[in-house]
Amino acid sequence: GGPRRLLLVSNSTLHGGGYLGHCQQHIKSFLGEKVKRVLFVPYALHDRDAYARTAREKFESLGYELDSIHESCDPVEAVRKSEAIFIGGGNTFRLLKALYDNSLIQEIRKRVLEDGIPYMGSSAGTNVATVSISTTNDMPIVYPPSLQALGLVPFNINPHYLDPDVKSTHMGETREERIRQYHEEPNTPPVLGLREGAMLLVEGDKATLQGATGARLFLRGKKPTEHEPGTDFSFLLIDSNLQNL
């Protein structure tokens, strides 16, 4: 096995573009030429057939065959044989419940962390790559057995991170306030707020912010910090209580 390789994308579709259009060059350079087939996990959406068609069309246009795990009679075996895994967006609670229901948490962890196959997530698929789904934006429409996720990285991500609109009269909590509430709980890991158009590339012990937009980093008990594309986030991969730094 090789080192872990992750491409964690904030969103599948960027305004003005098609499905995965904004990150297709990143996908090609990430998967490279050794990967021929990608295993797609469409569990975050209700209509899995339609979702698989959309993903298959995109990946075939990039030169990769795509198998959807929901078409397999043995999802665990599909993960064990996979060359690369892509988990798409949708509802994070629905996705995580299906991963538990199909006994895939440990299997995916093993393939990615021990065998070194590439893992790509977008939106909910990025959420489940982290410590927990506690910082998702989604409604808990179903009840997974735990909020603990795949733990491919030792921190959390908030995809589709939104900055407060200074012109808005909306009095509800901002995304920043919600993340601060999360950090009021003890022993909560860092949260990386990935704006739409941003993604995190992890190769072994190196993590780099990519894409067109920046990210906002939240450490427990610290003021949030702003980061531009190209930022080295490797320090987030050190599995310790970073909030004590």
Secondary structure, DSSP 8 states (H G I E B T S, - for coil): ----EEEEES-SB-TTS-BTGGGHHHHHHHHTTT--EEEEE-TTSS-HHHHHHHHHHHHHHTT-EEEEGGG-S-HHHHHHH-S-EEE--S-HHHHHHHHHHTT-HHHHHIIIIIS---EEEETHHHHTTSSBSTT--S---S--S-SB---SSSSEEEEEE----TT----S--HHHHHHHHHTSTT---EEEEETTEEEEEETTEEEEEESS-EEEE-TTS--EEE-TT-B-GGGGS-S-GGG-
